[in-house]
Amino acid sequence: GFDSVHLDVSRLPDKENIHLTQKCVGLVRIYGRDLSVEGELGKIGEGQYKKNDIKKDFTDLSKVKEYLDVTQVDRLAISIGSSHGMEDKIARLDLDLLNKIFLRLSPKNSLTLHGGSGVDENDLKNARRYFSNIHFNTDLRVAFKQGLIKGTSLETVKPYQYLEPAIDEVAKTVEDKIRLLGSNNKISIIKELI
């Protein structure tokens, strides 16, 4: 089974995005309110970070409340300066826009940041309190590749041996992100939730 759905139709005009997302949420709700649905408003880039070009695709503040009210999504992925697939930490977030979007959320909504791997670390530290979910896929892929390169240089043909450095590199990257976002030392809170 699954406990969440993520629909990205942000490449479509806003009217179609809203319509299809609303339809998706309606179908998901048939299977139970416990399923969480994420939609996207604004276009998140694909690895090519050009600061001047990216703003045109930012989430339109004037459409946030309508999007949330009509679609009834639980989580909203927004475009405020990040981009998918970036290895360099050069993306800068529009923290003013982020705050304004956050103020339009209802208590049942939360925000998601895609493309966290390419975001300047100071921006991440300043923005972390606004998000329930930050994606670092590219950082994990890079770590896995670096570990795999180390592992395949070993004198072994045993996958469990040459994959171990890749697993270790991914684990180290996850630990670094947990610390960066201030999510370490939360075991007592997690135990309360279990």
C-alpha positions in Angstrom: 0.0 0.0 0.0 0.9 3.6 0.1 0.1 6.6 2.4 0.6 9.5 0.1 0.2 10.7 -3.5 2.2 13.3 -5.3 0.7 14.9 -8.5 2.8 17.3 -10.5 0.8 18.9 -13.4 2.4 22.3 -12.8 3.6 22.4 -16.4 0.0 22.8 -17.5 -1.9 26.1 -17.3 -3.1 26.9 -13.8 -6.7 26.2 -14.6 -5.9 22.7 -15.8 -3.5 22.1 -12.9 -6.2 23.0 -10.4 -8.8 20.9 -12.2 -6.7 17.8 -12.5 -5.3 18.1 -8.9 -8.9 18.5 -7.5 -9.9 15.4 -9.5 -6.9 13.4 -8.1 -7.7 14.5 -4.5 -11.3 13.4 -5.0 -10.3 10.0 -6.1 -7.8 9.6 -3.3 -10.4 10.6 -0.7 -12.5 7.7 -1.8 -9.9 5.4 -0.3 -9.6 7.3 3.0 -8.8 10.6 4.6 -5.5 9.2 5.9 -3.9 9.4 2.5 -1.9 12.6 2.0 -2.0 14.4 -1.3 0.7 16.8 -2.6 0.2 19.1 -5.5 2.5 21.7 -7.2 1.9 25.3 -8.0 4.6 27.1 -10.0 7.3 25.3 -12.1 10.4 23.9 -10.4 13.3 24.0 -12.7 15.3 21.0 -14.1 18.9 21.5 -13.3 19.6 24.5 -15.4 19.7 27.4 -12.8 19.5 30.8 -14.4 18.5 33.2 -11.7 17.0 35.7 -14.2 14.9 33.1 -16.0 13.7 31.2 -12.9 11.5 33.9 -11.4 8.9 33.7 -14.2 8.1 30.2 -12.9 7.8 31.1 -9.2 4.6 30.2 -7.5 2.1 33.0 -8.1 1.1 34.3 -4.6 -2.3 35.5 -5.8 -3.2 31.9 -6.8 -2.1 30.0 -3.6 -5.4 30.4 -1.6 -7.6 29.5 -4.6 -5.4 26.5 -5.4 -5.5 25.2 -1.8 -9.3 25.9 -1.4 -10.3 24.3 -4.6 -7.9 21.3 -4.8 -7.9 20.4 -1.1 -4.4 19.1 -1.2 -2.6 18.5 2.1 0.9 19.4 0.9 1.9 22.1 -1.5 5.2 22.0 -3.4 6.1 25.6 -4.4 8.6 27.2 -6.7 10.6 29.9 -4.9 14.1 29.5 -6.4 15.2 25.8 -6.2 15.7 23.5 -9.2 15.8 19.8 -9.6 19.0 18.0 -10.4 21.5 20.7 -9.2 24.8 19.5 -7.7 26.2 23.0 -7.0 24.7 24.8 -3.9 24.0 28.1 -5.8 20.2 28.4 -5.8 18.8 31.2 -3.7 15.3 31.0 -2.3 12.9 34.0 -2.3 12.4 33.9 1.5 10.0 36.9 1.3 7.7 35.0 -1.1 8.0 31.9 1.0 6.8 33.7 4.1 3.9 35.2 2.2 2.9 31.8 0.8 3.2 30.3 4.3 0.8 32.9 5.7 -1.9 31.8 3.2 -1.9 28.1 4.5 -4.6 26.7 6.6 -3.6 24.6 9.6 -4.2 21.4 7.6 -1.7 22.4 4.9 2.1 22.1 4.8 4.8 23.1 2.3 7.3 20.9 0.4 10.5 22.1 -1.2 11.8 20.2 -4.2 15.3 20.7 -5.4 16.9 21.1 -2.0 20.2 19.7 -3.1 21.1 22.8 -5.1 20.0 25.4 -2.5 22.5 27.6 -0.6 22.8 26.1 2.9 22.1 29.4 4.7 18.9 29.7 2.7 18.0 26.2 3.8 18.6 27.0 7.4 16.4 30.1 7.2 13.7 28.3 5.3 13.5 25.0 7.1 10.8 26.0 9.6 8.3 26.6 6.8 8.6 23.1 5.2 7.4 19.7 6.4 9.4 18.1 3.6 12.6 19.0 1.8 13.8 16.9 -1.1 17.6 16.1 -1.5 17.5 13.5 -4.3 20.5 14.8 -6.3 22.7 14.9 -3.2 21.8 11.2 -2.5 22.5 10.2 -6.1 25.9 11.9 -6.0 26.7 10.3 -2.7 25.7 6.9 -4.0 27.8 7.3 -7.2 30.9 8.4 -5.2 30.5 5.4 -2.9 30.0 3.1 -5.8 33.1 4.3 -7.4 35.0 3.6 -4.2 33.3 0.2 -3.9 34.0 -1.0 -7.5 37.7 -0.2 -7.0 37.8 -2.9 -4.3 39.2 -6.3 -5.2 35.9 -8.1 -5.0 33.0 -9.3 -7.1 30.6 -9.6 -4.2 27.9 -7.0 -4.5 27.3 -6.8 -0.8 31.0 -5.7 -0.4 31.3 -3.2 -3.3 27.9 -1.7 -2.6 28.7 -1.1 1.1 30.6 2.2 0.4 27.7 3.5 -1.6 25.3 2.7 1.2 27.7 4.4 3.7 28.0 7.5 1.6 24.2 7.8 1.3 23.8 7.3 5.1 26.5 10.0 5.8 24.7 12.4 3.5 21.3 11.8 5.2 22.9 12.4 8.6 24.5 15.6 7.3 21.1 16.9 6.1 19.4 15.9 9.3 22.0 18.0 11.2 21.8 20.9 8.7 18.0 21.1 9.2 18.2 20.8 13.0 16.3 17.5 13.0 18.9 15.6 15.0 18.3 14.6 18.6 14.6 14.2 18.2 14.3 10.6 19.3 12.1 11.5 22.3 9.6 13.2 20.0 9.7 10.2 17.6 9.1 7.8 20.5 6.1 9.8 21.6 4.6 9.5 18.1 5.1 5.7 17.9 
